[in-house]
Structure formats: structure tokens, C-alpha cells
Amino acid sequence: MTMPFYVSPEQLIKDRADFAQKGIGRGRSVIVLTCSEGILFATHNPSRALHKVSEIYDRIAFAAVGKFNEFEALRVAGIRYADLRGYSYDRSDVSARGLANAYAQTLGTAFTTESKPLEVELAVAEIGDEQKDDQIYRISFDGSVSEVHGVSVMGASAELIRGALDKSWSTAMNADDALRVAYRALHEAAVKSETAAAIELADLEVALLDRTRPQRRKFRRFSTVEITERVGESSA
């Protein structure tokens, strides 16, 4: 009779974490940061169809790094969660905190019980009526949730990008200045990386949760033309 190999729980958890971190580390970085108008999302994404940043509900948006098919399934599940809760109770009952907790349960369960952990890291953001009320939550592959104040960077070269942002970003910036800072941070990190090329403005995916919009839905995505106008060719 063949005896199964024994793997200690500590080693099993470590192996799962290493596997997920390697997958996430291969993903292009996503920046989430607050500005005077709301919360800005910026990432290197040459695809015009496969988005890494999306709207979830009226004031809530979602960003992710890792395997597209896995975080896309989570995005769709988040929209269903928000729609059902808003329909069953009230639109004001849909919150980023509740959505982050739901994602944490899903990721935590997959990490501990599935044959393979999900290779994703998520950010869920919600704007308030004032900047001090903005909320950003980061959910790791193992279901850990942390509340982020100001800036969150996920994916490859996260430390390089965070270091560049710490030198130049402030909460008082408007959306245009915040976008310029985010682009420079992504661009500089790409140039310093041995495996990445410089980032062109046409390869940016940018969105904003804009508290100044009169509409109920505050999410809006920037076109390539708008990104170019806001950043300016000289920033490259």
C-alpha cells in the first residue's frame, strides 16, 4: 500500500502563498490614489477591451492585478452582490466595506480549501461626499483585508512605484496632477525594470470616481485622447 506524502500545514500555506505571490508579481501594476475630486485609478494596460479597473456600483469601483479570468469572475460576482443588496434594501446600503468583506471570504476560502489559490489582488474604493470620507480597501490572495489611506499600489514593481509616489503625491492634488504623478511613477518603474519597456500614454488605463459629477453614478473612464490632454506629451 502506497503511503501519501505528508506536508506540514505551515509548509502547505507557505507554498500556496509563494505560488499566488509569483502570479500576482507578474501582473502589471495598478495605482489607486485619492485626489481633491475623488479617487483615481491608473494602470499599464495596452488592451482596450480587457479592463483591470471597473465600476461596481454608484460610488464604488474595483481594480485588480493577477490572472484576468479569475479577477473578472470576482468583478462580476461583486456587481451581482451590489445589485442584489441595493435592490433588496437600499442603494445606500451598498458599501465598499461590505464588498471587501465578501471578497475576503471568497479569497480566503479558495486559499485554504481549493487545490490552487486565486492569483489575484484586489482594491475596492468608495468615494464620500468629502475627501476625508473616501475609503480604499485592499484584499490579498489569502483573504486578508486592509484599509488604505491615500495610496495603494499592487502588482509588479509596487515598491518602486510607491517610493516615487511618496516623493511627489499629496492629497491636495487635483485629478490632472494626480494622473501626471501616477504616470511618471509607472513610467520610471518600467524604465528601471530589466524586463519592461517604457510605458506610452496610449497604453494607460485610467478611471476616476468623481465626486463632482452630478449623476448618481460617479465612475468614469478616460479615453486615450483625454489622458494625453491631461498628462501632456512633455511628461514622458
C-alpha positions as CSV (number, residue, x, y, z in Angstrom):
1,M,0.0,0.0,0.0
2,T,1.4,3.4,-1.0
3,M,1.6,5.9,1.8
4,P,0.7,9.5,0.9
5,F,3.4,12.2,1.4
6,Y,3.0,14.3,4.5
7,V,3.2,18.0,4.2
8,S,3.0,20.2,7.3
9,P,0.3,22.8,7.4
10,E,2.9,25.5,7.7
11,Q,4.7,24.4,4.5
12,L,1.4,24.0,2.7
13,I,0.4,27.5,3.5
14,K,3.8,28.9,2.5
15,D,3.8,27.0,-0.8
16,R,0.3,28.4,-1.6
17,A,1.3,31.9,-0.7
18,D,4.5,31.7,-2.8
19,F,2.5,30.4,-5.7
20,A,0.0,33.2,-5.5
21,Q,2.6,35.9,-5.0
22,K,4.5,34.9,-8.1
23,G,1.4,35.0,-10.2
24,I,0.5,38.4,-8.9
25,G,4.0,39.7,-9.2
26,R,3.9,39.1,-13.0
27,G,0.9,41.4,-13.4
28,R,1.2,45.0,-14.5
29,S,0.9,47.4,-11.6
30,V,-2.2,49.3,-10.6
31,I,-2.2,52.6,-8.7
32,V,-5.2,53.7,-6.6
33,L,-4.9,57.2,-5.0
34,T,-7.0,59.9,-3.7
35,C,-7.2,63.4,-5.1
36,S,-9.3,66.5,-4.5
37,E,-12.0,65.4,-6.9
38,G,-12.2,61.7,-5.8
39,I,-10.2,58.5,-6.3
40,L,-8.0,58.0,-9.3
41,F,-7.1,54.6,-10.8
42,A,-4.2,54.2,-13.2
43,T,-2.5,51.1,-14.7
44,H,-0.4,50.0,-17.6
45,N,-2.9,48.1,-19.8
46,P,-2.4,48.0,-23.6
47,S,-5.8,46.2,-24.1
48,R,-8.8,48.4,-24.8
49,A,-11.2,45.5,-24.1
50,L,-9.9,43.6,-21.1
51,H,-10.2,46.2,-18.3
52,K,-8.4,46.0,-14.9
53,V,-10.4,48.8,-13.5
54,S,-14.2,48.8,-13.5
55,E,-17.3,50.3,-11.9
56,I,-19.1,48.2,-9.3
57,Y,-21.9,50.5,-8.1
58,D,-22.8,54.2,-7.8
59,R,-19.8,55.3,-5.8
60,I,-17.8,52.1,-5.8
61,A,-15.1,50.9,-8.2
62,F,-12.8,47.9,-8.4
63,A,-9.2,47.3,-9.5
64,A,-7.2,44.1,-9.7
65,V,-3.9,42.5,-10.7
66,G,-3.2,38.9,-11.5
67,K,-5.0,36.4,-13.7
68,F,-7.7,38.1,-15.8
69,N,-10.2,35.2,-15.8
70,E,-10.0,35.0,-12.0
71,F,-10.4,38.6,-11.2
72,E,-13.1,39.1,-13.9
73,A,-15.2,36.4,-12.3
74,L,-14.8,38.3,-8.9
75,R,-15.7,41.6,-10.6
76,V,-19.0,40.1,-12.0
77,A,-19.7,38.5,-8.6
78,G,-19.2,41.9,-6.9
79,I,-21.7,43.6,-9.3
80,R,-24.3,40.9,-8.6
81,Y,-23.7,41.3,-4.8
82,A,-24.1,45.1,-5.0
83,D,-27.2,44.9,-7.3
84,L,-28.9,42.4,-5.1
85,R,-28.2,44.3,-1.9
86,G,-29.2,47.6,-3.4
87,Y,-32.5,46.1,-4.7
88,S,-33.3,44.2,-1.5
89,Y,-32.6,47.0,0.9
90,D,-31.5,50.5,-0.3
91,R,-28.8,51.8,-2.6
92,S,-27.1,53.5,0.3
93,D,-26.7,50.0,2.0
94,V,-24.2,49.0,-0.7
95,S,-20.7,49.9,0.7
96,A,-17.1,49.2,-0.2
97,R,-16.5,47.7,3.2
98,G,-19.3,45.1,2.7
99,L,-18.0,44.3,-0.7
100,A,-14.4,44.0,0.6
101,N,-15.6,41.6,3.3
102,A,-17.4,39.5,0.7
103,Y,-14.3,39.3,-1.5
104,A,-12.2,38.4,1.6
105,Q,-14.4,35.5,2.4
106,T,-14.2,34.2,-1.2
107,L,-10.4,34.6,-1.5
108,G,-9.8,33.2,2.0
109,T,-12.0,30.1,1.3
110,A,-10.2,29.5,-2.0
111,F,-6.8,29.9,-0.4
112,T,-7.4,27.3,2.3
113,T,-9.7,24.7,0.6
114,E,-9.2,24.8,-3.2
115,S,-6.4,22.9,-4.9
116,K,-5.0,26.2,-6.2
117,P,-5.3,29.7,-4.6
118,L,-6.6,32.6,-6.7
119,E,-3.7,34.5,-8.2
120,V,-5.3,37.9,-7.7
121,E,-5.1,41.0,-5.5
122,L,-7.9,43.4,-5.4
123,A,-8.7,47.0,-4.4
124,V,-12.2,48.3,-3.7
125,A,-12.8,52.0,-3.4
126,E,-15.7,54.2,-2.5
127,I,-15.9,58.0,-2.6
128,G,-17.7,60.0,0.1
129,D,-19.2,63.5,-0.1
130,E,-15.9,64.8,1.2
131,Q,-12.3,63.6,0.7
132,K,-12.0,62.6,4.3
133,D,-14.8,60.1,3.8
134,D,-13.1,58.3,0.9
135,Q,-12.4,54.6,1.5
136,I,-9.9,52.2,-0.1
137,Y,-9.7,48.6,0.8
138,R,-7.0,46.2,-0.4
139,I,-7.8,42.4,-0.4
140,S,-4.9,40.0,-0.7
141,F,-4.9,36.5,-2.3
142,D,-5.4,34.9,1.2
143,G,-8.4,36.9,2.1
144,S,-6.6,39.5,4.2
145,V,-8.2,42.9,4.2
146,S,-6.5,46.2,4.9
147,E,-7.9,49.7,4.8
148,V,-5.6,52.0,2.8
149,H,-5.2,55.7,3.4
150,G,-4.3,57.8,0.4
151,V,-2.4,55.4,-2.0
152,S,-2.4,51.7,-2.8
153,V,-0.1,50.1,-5.4
154,M,-0.5,46.4,-6.5
155,G,1.4,44.2,-8.8
156,A,5.0,44.2,-10.2
157,S,7.4,47.0,-9.2
158,A,5.0,48.0,-6.4
159,E,7.8,49.2,-4.1
160,L,9.5,51.3,-6.8
161,I,6.2,52.9,-7.7
162,R,5.2,53.6,-4.1
163,G,8.6,55.2,-3.5
164,A,8.1,57.5,-6.4
165,L,4.6,58.4,-5.3
166,D,5.7,59.2,-1.8
167,K,8.1,61.8,-3.1
168,S,5.6,63.7,-5.3
169,W,1.9,62.9,-4.4
170,S,-0.3,64.8,-2.0
171,T,-4.0,64.6,-1.2
172,A,-4.4,68.2,-2.2
173,M,-3.7,67.4,-5.9
174,N,-6.4,67.6,-8.5
175,A,-7.1,64.7,-10.8
176,D,-4.8,66.1,-13.6
177,D,-1.8,66.5,-11.3
178,A,-2.5,63.1,-9.6
179,L,-2.6,61.4,-13.1
180,R,0.7,63.0,-14.1
181,V,2.3,61.8,-10.9
182,A,0.9,58.3,-11.3
183,Y,2.1,58.1,-15.0
184,R,5.6,59.3,-14.1
185,A,5.7,56.7,-11.3
186,L,4.6,53.9,-13.7
187,H,6.9,55.1,-16.4
188,E,10.0,55.4,-14.2
189,A,9.4,51.9,-12.7
190,A,9.1,50.4,-16.1
191,V,12.3,52.1,-17.3
192,K,14.2,50.8,-14.2
193,S,12.8,47.3,-14.7
194,E,15.0,44.9,-16.6
195,T,12.0,43.1,-18.2
196,A,9.7,46.0,-19.1
197,A,9.7,48.7,-21.7
198,A,8.8,52.3,-21.2
199,I,5.1,53.0,-21.0
200,E,3.3,55.0,-23.6
201,L,0.3,57.2,-22.8
202,A,-1.8,55.1,-25.3
203,D,-1.2,52.1,-23.1
204,L,-2.6,53.6,-19.9
205,E,-6.0,52.6,-18.4
206,V,-7.3,55.5,-16.3
207,A,-10.6,56.0,-14.4
208,L,-11.9,58.3,-11.8
209,L,-14.5,58.1,-9.1
210,D,-15.5,61.7,-9.5
211,R,-17.5,63.2,-6.6
212,T,-18.1,66.4,-8.6
213,R,-20.3,64.6,-11.1
214,P,-24.0,65.5,-10.8
215,Q,-25.0,61.9,-11.8
216,R,-25.7,59.2,-9.3
217,R,-23.0,57.0,-10.9
218,K,-19.6,58.6,-10.2
219,F,-17.3,56.3,-12.2
220,R,-15.9,57.5,-15.5
221,R,-13.2,56.1,-17.7
222,F,-10.8,58.3,-19.5
223,S,-10.2,57.9,-23.3
224,T,-6.7,57.9,-24.7
225,V,-7.3,61.5,-26.1
226,E,-8.3,62.7,-22.7
227,I,-5.4,61.0,-21.0
228,T,-3.0,62.7,-23.4
229,E,-4.6,66.1,-22.9
230,R,-4.4,65.8,-19.1
231,V,-0.9,64.4,-18.8
232,G,0.7,66.3,-21.7
233,E,3.3,64.8,-24.1
234,S,6.1,66.5,-22.2
235,S,5.5,64.3,-19.1
236,A,7.0,61.3,-20.9
